[in-house]
Amino acid sequence: MSTILEVNNLSKRFGKIQAVNSISFKVERGNVYGLLGPNGSGKSTTLGILLSTINASNGNWSWFGKKGTIPEDLKKIGAIIEHPNFYSYLSAEKNLKIVCHIKGATYDRIDQVLELVGLLERKNYAFSTFSLGMKQRLAIASAMLNEPEVLILDEPTNGLDPEGIIQIREIIKKIASNGTTIILASHLLDEVEKVCSHVIILKKGISLYCGTVEGISNQNGYFILKSNDLNKLIEELKKTSYFSELTIESGFIYAHLKEDLDGSDLNKNLQEKGIILSHISKERQTLEDQFLELVKQN
């Protein structure tokens, strides 16, 4: 896979506020990257710098192997950074024709992108009649008019109802399946976990993690255990070398693994020590678990 974007020690300060603090990451072609963090973590500022709408204080970046963001490369990038901004009295089709004029694109992709976002049957309806979700889908259609190699979306499901969120999620998956690289900024863990292959976690402008979504999850996971004598059980677990953390919640022991262990082996070992488990299950840590742990530690 080739590198589409490389960011090195990128920083941005607004007066006394350090919005972005020396972050570095790479974006490889054909993947979906989630820029994840709470509001104020520096997501939008980072995207603004990479699209040359905000000047960086320090650091550098390269698009397609060329330093900075040059006009030629902007033609390869489709971006939705702010709320959809179309003429309310014009139809979806006429609004997209205006976007074609601005981007220097032809009209022959209008029906194709409208079908992609599920709005082909509404092409002749005025923008003012659209729901918030439909407006967001039309914005994605406009960003795809020039067949970009990269699609950048800043909080694409913000303010949408559950149905609208699902529709946007499916559109993102469809676009990604055609080979388009996507960078998605979001504060929603569920959104990132369901559509992204990679994640960059930001907190107060600092990068806490950059890598695959699968990689951030603890592959060893944890056991949820219960027996009639929790104290005896937890003392026995402490004697082994398998667990990094043991906690008790609502009558269950949560035993976090630092190396892999099969449930049947654990159950057999405990039985040999005279401990009978009334419950045993093995779980894998979710992105949410790891995100909260990272944010808590930093």
N, C-alpha and C positions, 0 to 999 in steps of 0.2 A: 504493500500500500504506500502511496506517495503522500507526502506532507503538503496539505493545502494551506495551513496557517501555522506559523511558529511565533510565539510570544515570549520575549525575554525581559525579565525584571521590569515589567510595566508598572508605572506609578502615576498617580494623579492627585494633586492637592488643590482643594478649593479653600484658600485662606488658611485657617487653622485646622480644617478638616482633611484628613488623609483618606480620600475616597477609595483609592486603589493603592495597595502597598506592595510593590515589587513582586508581582505575580508572573509566573512562567508556565506555559503549557503548549502542547502541540495538538493540532487537529488533523487526523488522517482521513484521506478520501474515503467516501462511502459509508461513514459512520454517523450516528446521531449523538451529539454531545449535549449534555445538560449542564448549564451554568446555574448551579443551585446555591441558594442562600436566602436568608430572610431579607425583608425590605431594609435598604441602607447598607447592604453588604458589598456593593460596588458592581453589581451585574450590569445595569444599564450604562453606567459610566464606562465600563470596559468595552461594551459593544459600541458605544459612541466613539471612543478612541479608534477602534479598529475600522470604523466606517468614516473616519476623518471628520466627524461633526463636533468632536471635542479634542482639544490639543492635550497631548500627554505631557506630564512634568518630567518624567525620566523613562528610560527603557526604549525598546524597539520591537518591531514586529515585521513579519514578511507574509504577504499573500502570494501563493503560487510561486514561491522562490524568489520574489522580488521585494525589496525593502519598502516598507510603508504601504500606503493604499493609493494607487495611481488610478486615474479615471478609466483606463483601459480595463483594469481588473474589477472595478466597480460594476462593469457590465456583466461580469460573471457571477455577481452576488445579488440575490433578491433579499430584501430586508423589510420587516415590519417592526419598527421601533416604537411608534406612537399609536394612538387610536386611529382607526380607519378614517381617512379624510377624503370623502368624495362629494360630488355635487348632489344634494338631496333630491332635487327635482328631475334629475336625469336617470335614465334606466341603467341597469347594471352593464349592459352592452355598451351604451354610449360613454359611461364612465371609463370603461376599459379601453375604448378607442382613444380617449384623451391620454390615458397612461401610455398607450402605444406610441402616440405622437411624441411624448416626453422621452420615452426610452429608445425611440427609433426602431420600434418593433413593428411587424406587419400585423394585419388584422386576422390572419389565418389561424392563429392559436386561441382566439377569444372563446369560441365554442368549446374547444378542447379543455381549456383551464376552467371554464364554467362547469363543465361536466365533471371534472376532477373534484371540485368542491361541492357538487350536488346542487348547483344553481342554474343549470341550463334551462330548465323550464321556467325560471323566473327572470330570464335575461331581459325581458321587455318591461319589467316592473321597476318603478321608481325606487331609488335607494332609500327614500324616506319611509317606505312601507316595510323595510326589512327589520327583522329582529336583531338584537345585538350579536347573536351567534351568526346570523346570515351576513351581517356587515363584516364580521371578522373573517368569514370564509371568502367573501369577495376580496378582502385585502390580501389573503393568501393567493387567490387567483391572479391578482394584479402583480404580485411579486414573482409569479411563475411565468409571466408572459414572454420574457426573453430567454426562457429555458436556462435558468442559472445553474451553475455548478454547485453553488452554496446557497442555502436558504437560512436566513437569520430571523428568529422569532423572539420577541421580548414579551414575556407573560401573555402568550396567545389565548389562554383560557380565562384570563382575569375577568371576573364579573359574570361569567356564564353560568347557566343552570347546569345540572348534571347531564342532561341530554346534549346540550351544546358542547360541554367538555368532551363527551364521548365522540361526537362528530369531528371535532378538531383533532382529537387523538388519532382517529382512523385515517383522516386526511394526511396527517404527518407520517404515519406508517406507510401509506400508499406512495407518497412522494419519496420516502427513503428507499422503498423497495425498487424504485427505478434508478437507484444509484446516486441520487442527490445527497450531498453532505449537508447535514442540518445542525445548526447551533441554536439551542433552545434555552432561553433564560427563564427560570421559574423559581418560585418559593414553595411550590407544591411538591412534596416528596413523592406522592403517589404518581403524579404526572411524569416525573423524571424516571421513576422505576419502571413504568409501563411502556415507555416509548424510546428510552435512551440506551445506547450500548456503552457509553462512557459518561463520566460525570466529573465536573470541576466544582468543588465545594468552596464557597467563599464565606468569610465572616469578617465584618468590619474592614473590608478591602484586602484581607489576607487569604491566600490560598491554603486550605487545610488538607486537600487531597486532590489528586488528578490521576485518573486511571479508569479502568473498566468498572461498570456497576457491579458486575459479578466479583471483581477483585476486592471491592470495599467490604463486601459481606464476608463475615467470618465463616470460612468453609467448614470449620470443625463444628460450629454451632453450639448448642447447649442442651442439657437434659432437664426435663421437668420431672421431679421425683416426689413420691409421698410414701410414708410408712407410718406404723403406729408409734414409733419412737423416733421423732425427727432429730433429737439431740444425738442419739447414738448413730443415726445415719450420717449426719453432717460431720461428726468426729471421724467416722470411718473414711468418708470422702476426702477429708483433709490429709489423711495418711498417704493418699495416692499422689502421683505426679501428673495426673491428667488434667486437673482443673485450675483455672486461673482465678476464678471468683465463685464464691458460694453465697447465695442470699436466700432468705425465707420470705415468701409473700403468700398471704392467704392460705397458710397451711401447706404450701408446696415449697420444695427446695429447687432453686434454679442454679444448676451447676454448669458454668461456662467452661468449655473445653479449650485447652491450649494445644492439644494434639488429638488426632482422631481416635475415637473409641466406639466400638460397636455396642448397641444397647443390650444385646443378648449376653455379651461378655461381661458387661457391668453387672447385669442382673445375676448372673451365675456367681461372680466374685462376691457379691453382697450376700447371697444365699449361703455361701460357704462360711461367711462370718456371722450367720444367724440373723440376718436382716431380710425380712420379707417386704417387698415393695407392693403397695396397693395401687400404685400408678407409676408408669414410666413412659415418657415420650421424648423423642429427639427432635429439636427444632433448629432451623437455620436463622441467624440474625438477618433482619430485613435492612434495607437501606435506611429506613427511619431509625432503627436501633443504632446503627453505626453513625448516622448523622448526628443524633442527639449526643452520642458518646464523644464524638470529635468536638462538637461545639462546647460541651461541658468541660473538656480537657484543655481547651485553648482560650 
